[in-house]
Amino acid sequence: MQKGIKFRIYPNRTQKDLIDRTLGCCRLIYNKGLAMRDEAYKNGNPIGYSKTSAMLTELKRCEDYAFLKEVDSIALQQSLRDLDRGFVNFFQKRASHPAFKTKHTPHQSYRTVNQGNSIRIEGKYIKLPKLGYVKVRKSMETGHINNATVTRTPTGKYFVVLNVDFEPKVIENSGKSIGIDVGIKAFYSDSNGDTVPNPKYFEKSMRKLIREQLKLSRKQKGSNNRNKQRIRLARVHEKVTNQRNDFLQQQSTMLIRENQTICIEDLKVRNMIRNHKLAQHIASASWSRFFDMLSYKALWYGNTVIKVPAMYPSSQTCSCCGYRNPLVKDLKVRVWECPDCHTVHDRDTNASINILNKGLEMLSA
């Protein structure tokens, strides 16, 4: 299997300049390829990757574009392949039409392929095409490297994401099954009666974010002070992102290690965010990211993740007798008593038990 490993790198001044120029060249080639394909489509003669690749070859021969020879040629080709993939996704209705790139995008990156062992880690350094040896903070062992993505964050930090081959090992667990019901007040409640509170990192940092944003709005556009304040604001956002990712990694790994079968709801989070009253809280909880982590870790380590249809009335159904209570549709009802068997239910715990039962029923079917 393959997975991505992210390391922070510490390029020197010359290497930073070359990375920035590579990002700019990749952006230029991407935009020229996009304009070329749009123009050809309007003229009724659609073109593909091969035509844009030939365009890149012609540009390198021009004196005005001689600077393209100074950067990694594979990275330029990969930007055109990304454009081609964007059009494939657009025509298959999986994504919107590719848009022109701008240098003001917060995260900038380019990808290069490992050819002839041109990408390798030696001690405290990583060898990258054109850049040479760059100091790296290595936190884990790597396998065979397929490609590398060099990223520059809004705070001016540089990272490299390595796509590597690895052999996953099955994690021994007790073979338990668990149902998960995600929420906003509690991040999730499980069928064992346990509840994990929502850390709400974004909400806790809101006052600081507002303060830093107000400071940024007072700075004169284009000034050095504005750029410094932009970095201060980006650092606050970066800290929130790192806190959230660390929390999600810990929770997903714990569930994978302790359970063989995990049942979750197949929520359409993108549609749920359209509710303007709950959009901020749903986005802050990052349910989609959490579900993705459970899915790929289960694939790695031999667990089973079952997605129960979102329309299944898990909150309205009594987990003891199966009675369906339509009055529980109101989200304000957190505890309710079953009119049939008179069992008192906590809304989220009852839902997680029903999700588990429905998931096991789907598995056995």
ZIBEL-V812316 format. One record per residue. RES is the residue in one small letter. PHI is phi in degrees with one decimal (* if undefined). NEAR is the number of other C-alpha atoms within 10 Angstrom. Layout:
res & phi & near
RES & PHI & NEAR
RES & PHI & NEAR
This chain:
res & phi & near
m & * & 9
q & -124.8 & 16
k & -151.3 & 15
g & -101.8 & 16
i & -122.9 & 17
k & -108.2 & 18
f & -122.7 & 17
r & -86.7 & 17
i & -116.8 & 20
y & -125.9 & 16
p & -70.1 & 20
n & -78.9 & 12
r & -62.2 & 9
t & -64.8 & 9
q & -68.4 & 16
k & -61.3 & 16
d & -62.5 & 13
l & -68.5 & 18
i & -61.8 & 23
d & -63.0 & 14
r & -68.0 & 16
t & -64.3 & 24
l & -60.3 & 23
g & -65.9 & 20
c & -66.0 & 24
c & -63.3 & 25
r & -64.8 & 22
l & -61.9 & 19
i & -65.3 & 22
y & -59.9 & 26
n & -66.2 & 20
k & -65.5 & 17
g & -64.9 & 24
l & -65.8 & 21
a & -62.7 & 14
m & -64.8 & 16
r & -71.1 & 22
d & -64.7 & 16
e & -65.0 & 14
a & -64.9 & 14
y & -67.4 & 12
k & -64.8 & 9
n & -82.5 & 9
g & 79.1 & 9
n & -133.7 & 10
p & -58.7 & 13
i & -122.8 & 15
g & -120.9 & 16
y & -62.5 & 17
s & -60.9 & 12
k & -67.8 & 14
t & -68.7 & 23
s & -66.5 & 17
a & -65.3 & 10
m & -61.1 & 15
l & -62.9 & 21
t & -61.1 & 13
e & -66.8 & 11
l & -62.2 & 16
k & -64.5 & 14
r & -82.4 & 12
c & -83.5 & 11
e & -66.1 & 9
d & -66.4 & 9
y & -116.3 & 13
a & -63.9 & 11
f & -65.3 & 13
l & -65.6 & 24
k & -76.3 & 12
e & -81.4 & 12
v & -106.7 & 20
d & -65.4 & 21
s & -67.2 & 17
i & -66.5 & 15
a & -62.0 & 22
l & -66.0 & 24
q & -65.6 & 21
q & -65.9 & 17
s & -64.9 & 24
l & -71.7 & 25
r & -67.7 & 18
d & -62.7 & 15
l & -62.7 & 23
d & -63.3 & 22
r & -64.2 & 13
g & -63.2 & 18
f & -70.3 & 20
v & -61.7 & 16
n & -64.3 & 15
f & -66.9 & 14
f & -69.6 & 11
q & -91.8 & 10
k & 60.7 & 10
r & -102.2 & 11
a & -157.1 & 12
s & -80.0 & 12
h & -63.7 & 13
p & -54.9 & 18
a & -111.1 & 12
f & -68.5 & 13
k & -87.6 & 15
t & -128.6 & 12
k & -72.3 & 11
h & -88.6 & 8
t & -62.6 & 9
p & -55.2 & 12
h & -102.6 & 12
q & -116.3 & 19
s & -153.5 & 21
y & -143.0 & 23
r & -119.2 & 22
t & -134.4 & 23
v & -102.9 & 20
n & -81.9 & 18
q & -118.6 & 12
g & 63.5 & 6
n & 58.9 & 13
s & -74.4 & 17
i & -117.5 & 22
r & -156.9 & 18
i & -106.8 & 18
e & -128.7 & 12
g & 65.9 & 10
k & -95.1 & 12
y & -128.8 & 17
i & -120.2 & 20
k & -90.7 & 17
l & -125.0 & 21
p & -55.8 & 20
k & 71.1 & 15
l & -81.8 & 18
g & 81.4 & 14
y & -89.4 & 18
v & -118.0 & 18
k & -65.0 & 18
v & -133.7 & 21
r & -98.4 & 16
k & -87.4 & 17
s & -109.7 & 10
m & -158.3 & 8
e & -77.2 & 7
t & -119.5 & 17
g & -97.5 & 13
h & -68.3 & 15
i & -89.2 & 23
n & -90.9 & 16
n & -155.1 & 17
a & -137.4 & 24
t & -116.5 & 17
v & -95.1 & 22
t & -124.3 & 23
r & -115.8 & 19
t & -87.1 & 17
p & -61.7 & 20
t & -87.5 & 18
g & 87.1 & 13
k & -89.1 & 12
y & -120.8 & 20
f & -132.6 & 19
v & -126.8 & 22
v & -107.5 & 17
l & -99.0 & 27
n & -89.6 & 21
v & -125.2 & 17
d & -86.3 & 15
f & -152.7 & 14
e & -105.8 & 10
p & -69.8 & 13
k & -110.1 & 9
v & -64.5 & 13
i & -85.9 & 15
e & -75.5 & 14
n & -137.3 & 12
s & -80.3 & 9
g & 76.9 & 11
k & -74.6 & 10
s & -121.2 & 20
i & -145.1 & 23
g & -109.0 & 30
i & -122.3 & 25
d & -121.2 & 26
v & -80.3 & 23
g & -153.9 & 17
i & -102.7 & 17
k & -65.8 & 13
a & -104.0 & 16
f & -59.7 & 18
y & -157.8 & 20
s & -117.7 & 23
d & -111.4 & 24
s & -72.3 & 22
n & -86.6 & 13
g & 91.6 & 12
d & -88.6 & 10
t & -131.4 & 17
v & -106.0 & 14
p & -65.8 & 13
n & -81.2 & 16
p & -67.1 & 17
k & 50.2 & 18
y & -63.3 & 17
f & -65.4 & 21
e & -63.3 & 14
k & -68.5 & 11
s & -95.9 & 14
m & -60.7 & 13
r & -61.8 & 11
k & -68.0 & 14
l & -63.4 & 19
i & -64.1 & 12
r & -63.0 & 11
e & -68.7 & 18
q & -68.2 & 16
l & -64.5 & 12
k & -62.0 & 15
l & -64.7 & 20
s & -67.4 & 12
r & -87.0 & 10
k & -78.1 & 16
q & -72.7 & 11
k & -62.7 & 11
g & 86.2 & 8
s & -84.1 & 9
n & -68.5 & 11
n & -64.4 & 13
r & -66.2 & 17
n & -64.8 & 15
k & -63.4 & 14
q & -68.6 & 18
r & -60.0 & 19
i & -68.9 & 18
r & -61.7 & 19
l & -65.0 & 22
a & -63.8 & 20
r & -66.2 & 17
v & -65.5 & 17
h & -61.7 & 18
e & -63.8 & 15
k & -64.0 & 14
v & -61.3 & 19
t & -62.0 & 15
n & -65.7 & 12
q & -63.0 & 14
r & -65.5 & 18
n & -63.3 & 14
d & -63.5 & 11
f & -62.3 & 15
l & -65.4 & 20
q & -63.2 & 14
q & -65.0 & 10
q & -66.8 & 14
s & -66.3 & 18
t & -65.3 & 14
m & -61.6 & 11
l & -65.8 & 17
i & -66.8 & 24
r & -71.1 & 18
e & -97.8 & 17
n & -134.0 & 18
q & -89.4 & 21
t & -122.3 & 22
i & -123.8 & 26
c & -107.0 & 27
i & -133.5 & 24
e & -85.8 & 23
d & -86.4 & 15
l & -78.0 & 17
k & -94.5 & 12
v & -62.9 & 14
r & -60.3 & 12
n & -74.4 & 9
m & -67.3 & 13
i & -68.5 & 15
r & -67.6 & 10
n & -75.0 & 11
h & -65.8 & 9
k & -76.6 & 9
l & -115.5 & 13
a & -58.0 & 15
q & -62.8 & 13
h & -70.6 & 17
i & -67.6 & 18
a & -65.1 & 17
s & -66.5 & 19
a & -71.5 & 23
s & 57.0 & 15
w & -62.9 & 20
s & -60.2 & 16
r & -62.4 & 14
f & -63.8 & 17
f & -64.9 & 19
d & -62.3 & 12
m & -62.7 & 18
l & -61.6 & 24
s & -66.9 & 19
y & -75.7 & 14
k & -71.7 & 19
a & -65.0 & 23
l & -65.4 & 15
w & -66.1 & 18
y & -106.9 & 17
g & 82.2 & 17
n & -91.4 & 22
t & -124.5 & 19
v & -113.3 & 24
i & -111.3 & 20
k & -101.1 & 19
v & -83.0 & 23
p & -53.1 & 16
a & -65.1 & 13
m & -78.3 & 9
y & -67.3 & 14
p & -76.7 & 17
s & -67.4 & 25
s & -80.1 & 26
q & -92.2 & 22
t & -97.7 & 20
c & -71.8 & 27
s & -75.2 & 21
c & -94.3 & 15
c & -114.8 & 12
g & 87.6 & 13
y & -68.1 & 14
r & -102.4 & 17
n & -107.8 & 17
p & -67.1 & 11
l & -67.1 & 10
v & -81.1 & 18
k & -59.4 & 11
d & -68.9 & 9
l & -65.7 & 9
k & -71.3 & 8
v & -79.7 & 11
r & -99.0 & 12
v & -131.8 & 13
w & -145.9 & 18
e & -108.5 & 14
c & -68.0 & 19
p & -66.5 & 12
d & -91.4 & 13
c & -103.9 & 12
h & 61.7 & 12
t & -82.8 & 14
v & -88.8 & 13
h & -117.7 & 18
d & -80.3 & 15
r & -54.4 & 22
d & -73.1 & 24
t & -64.4 & 24
n & -62.1 & 26
a & -64.2 & 27
s & -66.6 & 28
i & -66.4 & 26
n & -65.0 & 28
i & -63.2 & 32
l & -62.4 & 27
n & -63.3 & 20
k & -67.5 & 21
g & -65.4 & 25
l & -66.4 & 19
e & -65.3 & 11
m & -66.0 & 12
l & -66.3 & 13
s & -72.0 & 7
a & -72.1 & 6
